[in-house]
Amino acid sequence: MVPEARPPRMGEYPDGTVLTSTRGDAAIDRATHAARRLIDALLRADRDGTDLSGVAERLESVVDDLDAQAPAVQDRLVDMWSGEGITRHDPVTGPENAIAPPLTLSGRADGSVDGEVTMTIPYQGPPTCVHGGVSALLLDHTLGVANSWAGRDGMTAQLTLQYHRPTPLFRALTVSARQERTEGRKIWTVGEIRDDEGQLCVSAEGLFIDKKVPRPR
């Protein structure tokens, strides 16, 4: 599902327009990037050979400090959706979300969108390969952004995936999508993930319905 805040529309901006928010030098961006490194480092740690003494205490201290400053969840949700621009908190492209890779997507003059991303250990399913559910997450979001770029978007009603071959970790992947057609409130969109040799790893077909979830108030 693409966020309600819509990226620029095809035809209004040039080929190669970045449609998703990118990492900046703000404290929240730096802290979130550090959290991504932390998740990766913990997964790479040797439980017997890595000195983890004191790590939990230091991390708990940081989390306690953040919790003490955090607003109520409802207030934060309202703040997340208060602007009209591109959101920064989603789990695929959001620079403020530590579980996002993050993927940066650009719009093309031919109506497609695409981006390149390298998935690491936190996204592993089969040995050395991307988890199938993570591939679905990447494609669902990318199809949604393609709809917005085409000028007609909505909620995911059906997402069908075909896994052609294992999707590798630690190699550049290209994620792309394109809106194919609309009929009334129905929107049909396709997408795919390819590895750095151009091999098709996953393909997707999505049906979307032109409808929005109300923003938190």
C-alpha positions as CSV (number, residue, x, y, z in Angstrom):
1,M,0.0,0.0,0.0
2,V,1.4,3.4,-1.0
3,P,1.2,6.2,1.7
4,E,-1.7,8.6,1.3
5,A,0.7,11.5,0.7
6,R,1.3,11.5,-3.0
7,P,4.7,11.8,-4.8
8,P,5.0,14.0,-7.9
9,R,2.9,12.9,-10.8
10,M,4.3,11.7,-14.2
11,G,4.2,14.5,-16.7
12,E,4.6,17.2,-14.0
13,Y,8.3,16.3,-13.3
14,P,11.2,15.1,-15.5
15,D,12.5,11.6,-16.0
16,G,14.5,10.4,-13.0
17,T,12.5,12.4,-10.4
18,V,13.2,11.0,-7.0
19,L,9.8,10.0,-5.6
20,T,10.7,9.0,-2.1
21,S,12.4,10.9,0.8
22,T,16.1,10.4,1.0
23,R,18.4,10.4,4.0
24,G,19.6,13.8,5.2
25,D,21.9,15.1,7.9
26,A,19.1,15.7,10.5
27,A,19.5,14.0,13.9
28,I,16.6,11.7,13.3
29,D,18.2,10.5,10.0
30,R,21.6,9.9,11.6
31,A,20.0,8.1,14.6
32,T,17.9,5.9,12.4
33,H,20.9,5.0,10.2
34,A,22.8,4.1,13.4
35,A,19.9,1.9,14.4
36,R,20.1,0.0,11.1
37,R,23.8,-0.6,11.7
38,L,23.0,-1.8,15.2
39,I,20.4,-4.4,13.9
40,D,22.9,-5.6,11.3
41,A,25.8,-5.7,13.8
42,L,23.7,-7.7,16.4
43,L,22.8,-10.3,13.7
44,R,26.5,-10.6,12.7
45,A,27.7,-10.9,16.3
46,D,29.2,-14.2,17.4
47,R,27.2,-15.1,20.5
48,D,30.3,-16.9,21.9
49,G,33.1,-14.8,20.5
50,T,31.8,-11.3,20.5
51,D,32.1,-9.3,23.8
52,L,28.5,-8.3,24.5
53,S,29.0,-7.5,28.1
54,G,27.3,-4.2,28.9
55,V,25.7,-3.9,25.5
56,A,22.2,-4.5,26.7
57,E,22.5,-2.0,29.5
58,R,23.8,0.7,27.2
59,L,21.0,0.0,24.6
60,E,18.3,0.0,27.3
61,S,19.6,3.4,28.6
62,V,19.2,4.9,25.1
63,V,15.7,3.4,24.7
64,D,14.7,4.6,28.1
65,D,15.8,8.1,27.2
66,L,13.9,8.0,23.9
67,D,10.8,6.6,25.6
68,A,10.8,9.4,28.2
69,Q,10.8,12.0,25.4
70,A,8.3,10.4,23.0
71,P,4.8,11.8,22.7
72,A,1.7,9.7,22.9
73,V,1.4,7.2,20.0
74,Q,-1.8,8.9,18.7
75,D,-0.1,12.3,18.7
76,R,2.8,10.9,16.8
77,L,0.5,9.3,14.3
78,V,-1.2,12.6,13.7
79,D,2.2,14.3,13.3
80,M,3.4,11.6,10.8
81,W,0.4,12.3,8.5
82,S,0.2,16.1,9.0
83,G,2.0,17.1,5.9
84,E,1.1,16.9,2.2
85,G,4.6,15.9,1.1
86,I,6.3,12.5,0.8
87,T,6.2,10.5,4.0
88,R,9.5,9.5,5.8
89,H,8.3,6.7,8.1
90,D,7.2,3.7,5.9
91,P,9.0,0.4,6.2
92,V,10.3,0.3,2.6
93,T,11.6,3.8,1.7
94,G,11.4,5.7,5.0
95,P,14.7,7.3,6.2
96,E,13.1,7.6,9.6
97,N,12.3,3.9,9.9
98,A,15.1,1.6,11.0
99,I,13.6,-1.5,9.4
100,A,13.5,0.2,6.0
101,P,16.5,-0.8,3.8
102,P,15.7,2.0,2.7
103,L,14.8,1.9,-1.0
104,T,14.9,5.1,-3.1
105,L,12.5,5.1,-6.1
106,S,12.6,7.4,-9.1
107,G,9.9,8.0,-11.7
108,R,10.6,7.5,-15.4
109,A,9.2,9.2,-18.4
110,D,7.8,5.9,-19.7
111,G,5.5,5.7,-16.7
112,S,7.6,3.2,-14.7
113,V,9.4,3.7,-11.3
114,D,12.5,1.9,-10.2
115,G,15.2,1.9,-7.6
116,E,18.3,-0.1,-6.6
117,V,18.8,-1.6,-3.1
118,T,21.1,-4.1,-1.5
119,M,19.5,-6.3,1.2
120,T,21.6,-7.6,4.0
121,I,21.3,-10.1,6.9
122,P,18.2,-8.6,8.6
123,Y,16.2,-9.4,5.5
124,Q,17.3,-13.0,5.2
125,G,14.9,-15.9,4.6
126,P,16.5,-18.9,3.0
127,P,20.3,-19.1,3.5
128,T,22.0,-16.0,1.9
129,C,18.7,-15.0,0.2
130,V,16.0,-12.4,0.8
131,H,12.9,-13.6,2.7
132,G,9.9,-14.0,0.4
133,G,7.7,-11.8,2.6
134,V,10.3,-9.0,2.4
135,S,10.2,-9.3,-1.5
136,A,6.4,-8.9,-1.3
137,L,6.8,-5.9,1.0
138,L,9.2,-4.2,-1.5
139,L,7.0,-4.9,-4.4
140,D,3.7,-3.9,-2.8
141,H,5.1,-0.5,-1.9
142,T,6.8,0.0,-5.3
143,L,3.6,-0.9,-7.2
144,G,1.8,1.7,-5.0
145,V,4.4,4.4,-5.8
146,A,4.1,3.5,-9.5
147,N,0.3,4.1,-9.2
148,S,0.9,7.5,-7.7
149,W,3.4,8.4,-10.3
150,A,0.9,7.5,-13.0
151,G,-1.7,9.7,-11.3
152,R,-4.2,7.2,-10.0
153,D,-3.5,5.3,-6.8
154,G,-5.3,3.5,-4.0
155,M,-5.3,0.5,-1.6
156,T,-3.9,-2.9,-2.3
157,A,-6.8,-5.4,-2.9
158,Q,-4.8,-8.3,-4.3
159,L,-1.1,-9.0,-4.7
160,T,0.0,-12.0,-6.7
161,L,3.7,-12.9,-6.7
162,Q,5.8,-15.4,-8.7
163,Y,9.2,-16.4,-7.3
164,H,11.4,-17.3,-10.3
165,R,14.6,-17.8,-8.4
166,P,16.1,-17.0,-5.0
167,T,16.7,-13.3,-4.5
168,P,20.3,-12.8,-3.3
169,L,21.5,-10.9,-0.3
170,F,24.5,-8.6,-0.5
171,R,24.0,-7.8,-4.2
172,A,22.4,-4.8,-5.9
173,L,18.7,-5.5,-6.7
174,T,16.6,-3.4,-9.0
175,V,12.9,-3.1,-8.0
176,S,10.6,-1.7,-10.6
177,A,6.9,-1.3,-11.3
178,R,4.5,0.2,-13.8
179,Q,0.7,0.9,-13.8
180,E,-0.9,-1.1,-16.7
181,R,-4.5,0.0,-16.8
182,T,-7.5,1.3,-14.8
183,E,-11.2,0.5,-15.0
184,G,-13.6,2.5,-12.8
185,R,-12.1,2.4,-9.3
186,K,-9.9,-0.6,-10.2
187,I,-6.2,-0.2,-10.9
188,W,-3.9,-3.0,-12.3
189,T,-0.1,-2.7,-11.8
190,V,2.9,-5.0,-12.4
191,G,6.4,-5.0,-11.0
192,E,9.5,-7.1,-10.6
193,I,12.8,-7.6,-8.7
194,R,16.0,-8.4,-10.7
195,D,19.5,-9.1,-9.5
196,D,22.7,-7.4,-10.6
197,E,23.0,-9.7,-13.6
198,G,19.5,-8.7,-14.8
199,Q,18.0,-12.1,-13.8
200,L,14.3,-12.0,-12.9
201,C,13.9,-13.0,-9.2
202,V,10.3,-12.1,-8.4
203,S,7.4,-10.7,-10.4
204,A,4.2,-9.2,-9.1
205,E,0.7,-8.3,-10.3
206,G,-1.4,-6.1,-8.1
207,L,-5.0,-5.0,-8.1
208,F,-5.7,-1.7,-6.3
209,I,-8.9,0.1,-5.4
210,D,-9.1,3.8,-5.6
211,K,-9.9,4.5,-2.0
212,K,-8.0,6.0,1.0
213,V,-7.8,5.3,4.7
214,P,-8.6,8.5,6.7
215,R,-5.6,10.2,8.3
216,P,-5.3,10.2,12.1
217,R,-6.8,13.4,13.6
